């Protein structure tokens, strides 16, 4: 009654995975860079600490995506790594 046949011959959509990975890398890098800019210009210790935490979270996620990055994405990641080191 609840049985369904599973089509195991379906191939993953590599182009979709590449687009999603690119979007996530760009988003993580943008958040890291913007958070560092906010940290540099705020006088509120609480805001600075929350942004430092956010940078750490996004950096950890970014490192899971790094093995799948192409050359242009690796340049973005390098900038984000530099900012991460300064924040910590």
Rosetta blueprint (number, residue, H / E / L):
1 X L
2 X L
3 X L
4 X L
5 X L
6 X L
7 X L
8 X L
9 X L
10 X L
11 X L
12 X L
13 X L
14 X H
15 X H
16 X H
17 X H
18 X H
19 X H
20 X H
21 X H
22 X H
23 X H
24 X H
25 X H
26 X H
27 X H
28 X H
29 X H
30 X H
31 X H
32 X H
33 X H
34 X H
35 X H
36 X H
37 X H
38 X H
39 X H
40 X H
41 X H
42 X L
43 X L
44 X L
45 X H
46 X H
47 X H
48 X H
49 X H
50 X H
51 X H
52 X H
53 X H
54 X H
55 X H
56 X H
57 X H
58 X H
59 X H
60 X H
61 X H
62 X H
63 X H
64 X H
65 X H
66 X H
67 X H
68 X H
69 X L
70 X L
71 X H
72 X H
73 X H
74 X H
75 X H
76 X H
77 X H
78 X H
79 X H
80 X H
81 X H
82 X H
83 X H
84 X H
85 X H
86 X H
87 X H
88 X L
